[in-house]
């Protein structure tokens, strides 16, 4: 439960960075690297953290690239909501 809260808060912080800089790569890095560090601190295996971090980075990168292609407003928020649902329930 704690890791879920951390994941969703990191997604919110990376979205905030995306709104300021409009850089999908850096926003995805801000999302995945702290989660990898927290995963290692929580005692997960290195290989599991590495694979999970790569998946989360790819998901966040695709999310932010889609948001850069879509107009601001409801389409952007729907992509963010779908990403949050995927992060919360699948990964």
Helices and strands as residue ranges (DSSP letters): H 2-21, H 24-41, H 46-69, H 74-89
